[in-house]
């Protein structure tokens, strides 16, 4: 049984296609695994820094929450004293939004 020139060309073309496909597939997997390896190495390298930053962030968040809770529980009188207007204290009347100082 003899193989014709056209069948031989198709066979060669199919073989080249399969070779290129497998080569590209292997290269993609190598790149992906290479990136994962780099990520793992970087995460191991920077783990002390990231864990310290994470702990500091948690501490700061807890502190801010404590301060926020305390501020929410302040009596209204202290809150109005915090918004003290010295001009109103001097002249007896608070400035309205549409009034000017000069």
C-alpha positions as CSV (number, residue, x, y, z in Angstrom):
1,X,0.0,0.0,0.0
2,X,1.5,3.2,-1.2
3,X,1.0,6.6,0.5
4,X,0.2,9.5,-1.9
5,X,2.0,12.8,-1.8
6,X,-1.2,14.6,-0.6
7,X,-1.7,12.1,2.3
8,X,2.0,12.5,3.2
9,X,1.6,16.4,3.3
10,X,-1.5,16.1,5.4
11,X,0.2,13.7,7.8
12,X,3.3,16.1,8.0
13,X,1.0,19.1,8.6
14,X,-1.0,17.3,11.3
15,X,2.2,16.2,13.0
16,X,3.6,19.8,12.9
17,X,0.3,21.1,14.3
18,X,0.3,18.6,17.2
19,X,4.0,19.4,17.9
20,X,3.3,23.1,18.0
21,X,0.2,22.7,20.1
22,X,1.9,20.5,22.7
23,X,4.9,22.9,22.7
24,X,2.6,25.9,23.4
25,X,0.6,24.0,26.0
26,X,3.9,23.0,27.8
27,X,5.2,26.6,27.6
28,X,2.0,28.0,29.0
29,X,2.0,25.5,31.9
30,X,5.7,26.3,32.6
31,X,5.0,30.0,32.7
32,X,2.0,29.5,35.0
33,X,3.8,27.3,37.3
34,X,6.8,29.6,37.2
35,X,4.6,32.5,38.3
36,X,3.1,30.4,41.1
37,X,6.6,29.4,42.3
38,X,7.7,33.1,42.3
39,X,4.5,34.0,44.2
40,X,5.2,31.3,46.8
41,X,8.8,32.4,47.2
42,X,7.8,36.0,47.6
43,X,5.1,35.2,50.1
44,X,7.6,33.2,52.2
45,X,10.2,36.0,51.9
46,X,7.8,38.8,52.9
47,X,5.7,36.8,55.4
48,X,7.3,38.5,58.5
49,X,6.5,41.9,57.0
50,X,3.0,41.1,55.9
51,X,2.1,39.5,59.2
52,X,3.5,42.4,61.2
53,X,1.5,44.9,59.0
54,X,-1.6,42.8,59.4
55,X,-1.3,42.7,63.2
56,X,-0.6,46.5,63.3
57,X,-3.7,47.1,61.1
58,X,-5.8,45.0,63.5
59,X,-4.5,46.9,66.5
60,X,-5.2,50.3,64.9
61,X,-8.7,49.2,63.8
62,X,-9.4,48.1,67.4
63,X,-8.1,51.5,68.8
64,X,-10.2,53.5,66.3
65,X,-13.3,51.4,67.2
66,X,-12.7,52.1,70.9
67,X,-12.4,55.8,70.2
68,X,-15.4,55.9,68.0
69,X,-17.5,54.0,70.6
70,X,-16.4,56.5,73.3
71,X,-17.2,59.5,71.1
72,X,-20.7,58.1,70.3
73,X,-21.4,57.9,74.0
74,X,-20.3,61.5,74.8
75,X,-23.1,63.6,76.4
76,X,-24.7,66.2,74.1
77,X,-23.3,69.1,76.3
78,X,-19.7,68.0,75.7
79,X,-20.4,67.7,72.0
80,X,-21.8,71.2,71.8
81,X,-18.8,72.5,73.7
82,X,-16.5,70.8,71.2
83,X,-18.3,72.9,68.5
84,X,-17.8,76.1,70.4
85,X,-17.9,79.3,68.3
86,X,-15.8,82.1,69.7
87,X,-17.5,84.8,67.6
88,X,-20.9,83.8,68.9
89,X,-19.5,84.0,72.4
90,X,-18.2,87.5,71.8
91,X,-21.3,88.9,70.2
92,X,-24.0,86.8,71.7
93,X,-25.4,85.5,68.5
94,X,-24.1,82.8,66.2
95,X,-23.3,83.7,62.6
96,X,-25.7,82.4,60.0
97,X,-24.5,80.6,57.0
98,X,-25.2,83.6,54.7
99,X,-23.5,86.2,56.9
100,X,-19.9,87.4,56.6
101,X,-17.4,88.2,59.2
102,X,-16.4,91.6,57.7
